[in-house]
Amino acid sequence: MQYVTAIKRELVALGAGKRGRMFTTIALAWGLLVGTRMIFPVLLPYLRVDFGLTLTTAGLLITILWLAYALGQMPSGILVDRYGERTLLTVSIALVVVGIGLVLVAPSALPLFAATAFVGGGMSMYTIARITALSDLYPERLGSALGVTMATGDIGQTILPPLAGALAVIVAWQVGLGFVVPFLVVVGIYIWLTLPGDTDSTAAPEGLSLEAFRDVLGEIRQPATVIMGGVLCLFILVWQTFSAFYPTYLIEVKGFSPTAAGLIFGLYFAVGIVAKPISGRAYDVIGARRTLPLILIGPIVGLVVLPMIDGLWPLVAVTLLIATAKGSGAITQPYLAEVLPKEIQGTGLGVIRSTAATIGAAGPVLFGIAADFGYFDASYIGLAVVIAVALVVTLRLPDHDR
């Protein structure tokens, strides 16, 4: 009950006044974007049939989505330092809407892959801008603000993928993806109207010189950013890989229907609705080194046990256990935002996240190759090993003063 009370208190504080309205808008849009991104794994079985994809090429499709999302974060960080948050957030949503439209009309696999990359690139522009915007709005409670915002992403991921799966079964996979477009258009317009122009960066440099870029690299080579960046990289690798194939795994290996697989997949994200605000608040109070290792233990156990169990309720329990790792994002990202100097915050976050996510984007295609060779179960144990490495790395983390 004390956790519930703490969350309610934080929500009231975050939602108060003018900045509360801006916060709500940013969080709502993030929930829609992240939920839309997770529709792709749910629709993967349908895309495999319509476009003749193997598990390897299906994994490549998700890798392209994540790779475009990764590569776009560094330039988007530079752009947000120059043009400001409102512009980047709005343009991001517009690009995603265009990308989804291209996916829906793709006549063959190659245009499908290109359109999926367009969606990922559009989403990348939102990621850094939301962090810098929240840093400006809530300098005294960034962990809580980012944790709650990320929790809205999990609300979107809990609701949208199962709904998309149901629409794909009842109507067609195109409807399962296309139904989000009107909502994205509305929230994009609302963001432009809600965030005033004076929140845009007016002091940002006209460009990023070689000398300035060296300064950025010098800052991110500090031990704190290197270690936390490494943890972020390992987590992204596991999260992107796990989420890419989990619905397919539940259908093809565990024998669930697409609708049931979508619901179990949604539960994975439902945990983040609670885990991320709690983790963010814990970060604000006691710091990263004391909280991050605790939330990585459950996923290690869950991923090891996953191949050994069958049945609805055991799989639900293991899915919830694995999902506790989702709280780590509410620790890693505010930590990185706070240790970077304000004048290069957007660029520095862009470089770190882009590097980490680019490495992590290799996970789905490698996992797909292993699955094609009959190592579907063993690959999940491999993901447990990766999280165990991340846990060990966190023990060397210089704790940012709280």
N, C-alpha and C positions, 0 to 999 in steps of 0.2 A: 504493500500500500504506500510506503514512503516513496518508492520509485514512481508510482502513478501520480502522487501528489507533486513530486518534483517536476515531472514532465508537464503537468497542468500549469504549474507556476511559471515554467519557462515559456510555455506557449502564450500565456497571458502577457508576459513581459515582451516577447518578441513581436506580438501582434498589435501592440499599443501604438497609437498615433500615426503620423504620416509615414514614418519609416516602416511601420507594421504593414501598411497597405502595399508598399513597395516590396517588402519581404514576401508577403503572401503571393503577389504576382509572380515573382521570380521562382518561388517554390512550386506554384501551380504549373507553370510552363515546364519546369524540370521534370515533374512527375509525368507529364504527357510525353515528353521526349524520351525519357528512359523507358517508359512503358512501351512506347512504339518500337524502340530498338529491340526489346525482348520479344516482340511478336515474331521476329524472323526465325528464332529457333523453334517456336511452336509450329510455324508453317513449313519448316524444313521437309517433313515427309511429303507434303503436297508439291513443293518445288522440285523434289527429287523425281517425282512421277512426271510432272509436266515438262521438265527440262532435261530429263534423263541423267540426273546427277548420281554419282556413286557417293559412298560415305566420304571418300577423300575429296572429291570436288565439292560436296556439300560443306565439308569443313573449310575448304578454300573460300567459299562464298562468305562464311561467317568471318574468316580471317580478313578478307577484303573489307568487310564492314568495319571491323575493329582497327585494321591498319589505316584506313582513311581517317577514322576517328582519332587515331594516335598522331598521324603525321600532321593533321590540321591544327593540333593544339599549340605547337610552337609559334607558327605565324599568327594564330589567333591571339596568343598572349602578347605578341608585339603590337598587333592591331588594337587591342583593348587599351594598352598603354598610350596609344596615339589618339584613337577616336572615341574612346569611352565605352561604358557598359551598355547603355541603351541601344546604341547603333548595332553593336555586335550581337546582342541578344535577339534583336528583331530580325536582323539579316539571317541569323542562324535558323530561326524558325521558318523563314521564307524559303531558304535553300532545302530544308528537309521536306517541305510540302512539295516542291518541284521534284525532288528525288523520288518521293513515294509515287508521284504521278508517272514517272519514267519506269519504275518497277512494275506498275500495274499494266503498262502497255508493252512491256518487253516481249519481242517476238521469239527470242531464242536465248540461249544461255549467256552468250557474250554481252549483249545489251543488258541482261539481268545483272551481271557482275558489275558492269559500268554504272548502272543506276544505283546499285547497292552501295558502291563506293561514294557516289554523290550524296546519298543519305548520311553515311558516316562522316563525310567531310563537313556537311552542314551542321551536324550535331556537335562536332568538335569546337565550333566557334562559341557555343554556349558555355562549355565547361569552365574555361578560365574566367570568362566575364562574370559568371555567377559568384565565383569565389572572391574576386576583387570587389565586386559590388557589395557582398556581405561583409567583407573586411572593412569597407568604408562605413556601412550602416551600423555594424555591431563590433567595434574594436575591443569592447570589454567582455564580449561573450561570443567570440567567433566559433568556438567549438560547438556551443549549443545551436547557434544559428545554422551552421553548416550541417550539423547532425539532423536537425528537424527538416531542413531542405532535402537532404539525402533520403530521409524517411518518406517524404512525399514521392520521391522517385520509386521507392519500394511499394508505395500504395499504387502507383501507376503500373508497376511490374506485377503486382498481385492481381489487379483487376483486368488490365488490357489483354495480356496474353491468353488467359482462359476464355475471355469473351471473343477474342480473335479466333481461337480454336473452335469454339461453338459455332461461330458464323461460317467458318470454313466448312464444317460438317454439314450445316443446314443449307448454306447457299453456295459459296465458292471462296477459295483462299483470297481472291482479289477483294472481296467484301471484308474479309477478316483483317486486311491491312488498310484498305481505303477508308474505312469508317472513321479513322482518327483525323483525317484531313480537315473536316470542318472545325473540329475542336482546336486544332493547331492554328488555323487561320484566325479564329476568334481570340485566342490567347496571345497571338503575335500582335494583333491590333491593340489589345488591352495593355500589353507591356509598353508599347510605344506611347500610349496615352498616360500610363501610370508613372513611369520613370521620367522625371523632368529632365530637360536638356542640361541643366546645370549639374547633373550628376556625372556627365561625361567628363573625361579627363581633358583639362585645358593646359596642363603643364607638361604633357608628354612630349618627348622629342619628336622632331619631324622624321626621323629615320633612325635606324640602329647601325651606328658606325662599327667598324672593326674593333676599335678601341673599347667602345661600349660593350660589344659582345664579349670581349675578353674579360671585362669587369664582371659580366654576368657569369661567365664560366668560372671565374675566380671565386665568386660567392657560392656557387653550387658545388664546388670541390671541397667545401668545408666538411669536416667529419659528420656533423649532424645531418646535413642535407644528403651526403653520400649514403649514409646508413639508412635513413628513412626513405630515400629514393629507392634503395635496393629492396626494402621491405614492400614498398608500394608496387615495384615491378613484379615481385614474386606473387603478391596477392592478385594483381591484375591478370597475370598468367593463369592462375588457378581459376579465378572467377569467370574469365572469358571462356576458358576451355570447358569448365563444368557446365556453364549455362548454355553453351552452344549445342551440346549433345544430350543433355539430360532428358528432355522430352522424347527424343528418338530412342534413347537407351531404355526408358520406361516402356515404350511401345514395342520395340523389337527384341529386347532381352527379357524384360520382366512381364511382358504380355498384357499391358494395360491398353485400354482404348485411347484414341487421341484426346477425347474430352477429359477422361480421368487423368491422363498424363499432364494435360494443361492445368488442371486443378492442383495437382501435387506440385507442379512447377511454380504455380502462384504462391503456394504456402512457403516455398523457399524465400520469396521476396517479402512475404508478410512478416517474417521475423525481423527484418530490417526496420519495419515501422516502429518497433519498440527498441531494438538493439542500438540503432544509430543515435537517437536522442539521448539515451542513457550513456552510451560511450562518449558522445560529445560533451555531456555534462561532466562525466568522470575526468575527461581530459582537462576541462577548465579548472577542475578542483585539485586533482592530484598529479596531472601530467601524463605523458605518453608511456614512459618506461614502466610505470606501475600498472597500467591498464591493458596495454596491447598484448602482452604474452598470455594473459588470462583468457582472452576471447579467441585465441588461436588453438587452444587445446581441443575443444569440442569438434571442430572440423577435421582434425587429424584422426580422431577416433571414428567419426562418422564415415569418412571416406574409406577407411580400412575395412569397416564392417559392411559397407554398402553391397559389395559383390556377393556377400555370404548370406543375404537375407532375401525373402520373398514375402508377398502378401501386402495388403493395403496398409494396415496400421503399423507394422514394422518399418515400412518404407517412409511413411509419414513421419515417424519418430526420428529416423535417421536423417531425413531431409531437414527437419527442424534443427537437428544438432549441427549439421554441416553449415546451415545458414547463419549460425552465430558469428561466423567470420565477417559477416557484412557490417558489423559494427566497427571494423578496423578503419574504414574510409573516413569516419567521423573523427579519427585520431590522426591518421597520417597526413591528411590534407590541411587541416588547420595548423598542425605543427610546421609543415613546410611553409605555409603562408606567413607564419609569424617569425620564422628564423630568417626569411629573406628580407633585405632592405625594401622599404616601401616603394622607392623610385624604380625598382626593377621587379616588383612583385609579379606583375602579369607575365613579363618575359621569362623570368626565372621559373615560375610555375609551368609555363608553356614548354620550356626546354625539358624540365624534369618529367612532367607527365607525358610529353610526346615521346621521350626516350623510353620510359617505362612501358607505355602502352604499345609502342612499336615492337619491343621485345615480346611482350605478352601476346600480341596478335598472332605470333607463330603457333601458339598453343592449339587452336582448333584444327588447323590443317594437319599438324603432327598427330593429334589425337585421332583424327579421321583416318589417317594412314594406318595407325596401330589398330584401329577398330576393323578396317578392311582386312587386316591380316589375322583377325581373331583374338585380339588383345583388348577387347572392350573393358572387361572387368579389371585386368591388370593395370590399365591406364589410370583408373581411379585411385588405385593404391599409389601409383606414381605421383598423383596430385597431392596425396597425403604427405609424401616425402618432401615435396616442394614447400608445403606449409610448415613442416617441421624445421626446414632450413630457415624460413622466415622467422620462426619463433626464436631460434638460436641467435640470429642476427639482431633481434630486438634487445637482447641482453647487453649488447655493446652500445646501445643508444645513449648519447648524452641527453639527459632529461632537460627539456626547456623549462626554465624557471616559471613557476605558476604564481 
